[in-house]
Amino acid sequence: VVAALSAAAVAAAASVDTSGARGDDVGEWGNTQEWRHLLGALQKLSLHRRAARRMVALGLVPWIAKVLLGAATSGTARRSRPEGVGLLSEYNAEHGAELLMNMSLLPQGKRAAERLCRPP
C-alpha cells in the first residue's frame, strides 16, 4: 500500500509543475479531491516508521518541499501572491507540512532535508 501510494505521489509530482509554467497547476490540480485524499493518506501513513522510510527512499521529501515552497495558501495570499506561485488550500498546506515533518523525524529524512538546504 505504501509503495503504491508513494509511487502515485511521485508520478503526480512529475505531472505537476509548481513553478507556474502552466498557470495555477498546484492550485488547479492540487486542490482536487484526489489530491487531498492522496496527501491525507500519505500523511497518515508517514506516522509509521516503515512507511516513512519507504517514502523517503522514493524521494517524497524533495517533492513535498518543492510543492510547499512553490505555493501560497489560499487563505492568506490570494491578493498578493507573486506570479508563478501556485495556490494550495489550507488543508493541503497543513497536511503537506505534517508529511514533511514526519519524514524528517527519521535520520534518512533529515539527511534528505539537509541536502535541500545546501547551496548548489
Secondary structure, 3 states (H helix, E strand, C coil): CHHHHHHHHHHHHHHCCCCCCCCCHHHHHCCCHHHHHHHHHHHHHCCCHHHHHHHHHCCHHHHHHHHHHCEEECCCCCCCCCCCCEEECHHHHHHHHHHHHHHHCCHHHHHHHHHHHCCC
